[in-house]
Amino acid sequence: MTFKPSPNRSRLVKLIHVAKRDLALDDETYRALLQRVTRQTSTSQCSEGQLERVIAEFKRLGFKVQQKVPAGAPKRPQPLAHDPDSRKIRALWLFMHEIGVVRDPSEAALTAYVKRIAHVDSLHWLRNPDPVIEGLKFWAARELPAILQARLERLGAGNGYSQLIASVDRGRNPDTYGVLLDAWEALDQYEQGEVG
C-alpha cells in the first residue's frame, strides 16, 4: 500500500533518514529495524503512525532530534563559565568598561577578545587563563594613569596624582595594575565620602 504524500509525512521520512545516518546504520540493519517496528521494508509503505514509531525507536537507540533554528532567530545564550579564572577575567573586563577603556561590556565582546588572545571560542575552553588575565591587567595599567589624572582634575586635585599613588603604593611598583587599582578604589572611597 502506498500513502499519499503530505508535508508531515515528508518531514518524518527525512527525519528517519537523518537518524539512519546519525546512528550509522547500514542498509541491512536499517531494513531489519523497519521490518521489526512496522512489518514494512520501506518508508513508502508506512503510515504516518508507523513512521512516528520508527522515529521513537531511533530515539530509544540514542538518536537526538536537532531543532532547526529559523534564520535570524536569536541564538540561545551559552551558560557563563563560572570557574574562578573566568570570573576574574569577566571582572577585569567589566572594570575596563567602568573606567571607559572597553566600549562593549557584553559577554560576546569578551569572548571575541579571549578568542583573539587565547585562540579559543569560549571561556569554557580556556586551559591557560594567564595570558588573558595578564593582558587585561597590562592594558588597564597602561590606561589608568591618564584616567586617574583626569579624575583627579575633575575633583579639583589635578596635581595630586603622585600623592594618590604614594598613598596606596606600600613599597610596590607604582606602575603596576595592583597599585593603580588601589588608587582607583581610593578615589571611589574619597568621592563616596564627599557625597555622603
RAKAZI-V402917 format. One record per helix or strand of 2 or more residues. SS is the DSSP state (A for helix, B for strand). FROM is the first residue (numbers start at 0). LEN is the number of residues. If there is no record, write none. Layout:
ss={SS/SS}
from={FROM/FROM}
len={LEN/LEN}
//
This chain:
ss={A/A/A/A/A/A/A/A/A/A}
from={6/26/42/47/83/106/122/129/160/176}
len={16/12/3/13/15/12/3/25/9/19}
//
